[in-house]
Amino acid sequence: MTQSNGAKAVIELERVTKSYVVGGTEVIALNDVTLSIMEGEFVSVLGPSGSGKTTLLNTIGALDSPTSGTVTVDGDDISKSSRKALFEFRRRSVSFVFQSFNLFPGLTALENVQFGVDVSGRKDKADAREVLSKVGLGERVDHFPHELSGGEQQRVAIARALATGNPIVLADEPTGELDFVTGAQILVLLQEQAAEGKVVIVVTHNREISRITDRVIQLSSGRIASDGPPAEGRAKISDLAW
C-alpha cells in the first residue's frame, strides 16, 4: 500500500475506465484514471456536467464496477470482489450523501438517520438524534421527508452519512440545496470528519467550495485534467463567496 509523509493511501485507482452503451453508442464516463487518496484527506472533485464526477464517486464507493483497471481500498482490490463482499464493503466502509437524498418517505428524519446507523453495524456509531442536532434539525426529528424542505432533506441525508462512523465519506453536491450559513455548517462537519482521519470526497460544481479542501481533482471528458491543492491556496470557510 502506498505511503506518503507517514500517511497511507486508503483509495488507489489504477488505469480505471468505465464505459456504458447508450442507444447503441459507447459512452466513456471515466478514461484511464489513476490516483491515490490518503487517510484524512479532504478532496473536492470539479468538472462540467458529464465529465465523470459522479461516476468516479460511484466507482470508489463500489456502486459501479470499472470496465477495466483496478480499485483498491485499504489494500483490497474491490474491482474483483464478489457481490456479497461489495455489500459488506459499502455497509462497513462507505457513507454516501446522494444528490437525490434517497430518504425513505415512510420514515421520520430520526428514523432515516437511525436506519443508516443500524445498517452500518459499527460499534463506534454516533447517536442519530445528536447528529441531527449538529446539522440544525434538532427540532425536526419527528418530521417525515415530505414535511421538510429540500435543504432540510439534504441535511437529513448528510446526518445519516455522518452518523454511521464509516471511514470513507462520499458526498455528491452536499451543499447544493443549502443557504450559505447552513452550507458552511455542513462544510465544517465534513472538515471535522477528515480531521478525524477519514477520507472525505466531495463532488461539487462550486469552485468556491473546493478552496477549503486539501486537494482539487478537475475532471474533463472522463480524464483527470488537473490534480493538486487549491490554486489560490487553501481558504477558510468564512472567506468563501457563494
Secondary structure, 3 states (H helix, E strand, C coil): CCEECCEEEEEEEEEEEEEEEECCEEEEEEEEEEEEEECCCEEEEECCCCCCHHHHHHHHCCCCCCCEEEEEECCEEHHHCCHHHHHHHHHHHEEEECCCCCCCCCCCHHHHHHHHHHHHCCCCCCCHHHHHHHCCCCCCCCCCHHHCCHHHHHHHHHHHHHHCCCCEEEEECCCCCCCHHHHHHHHHHHHHHHHCCCEEEEECCCHHHHCCCCEEEEEECCEEEEEECCCCCCCCHHHCCC
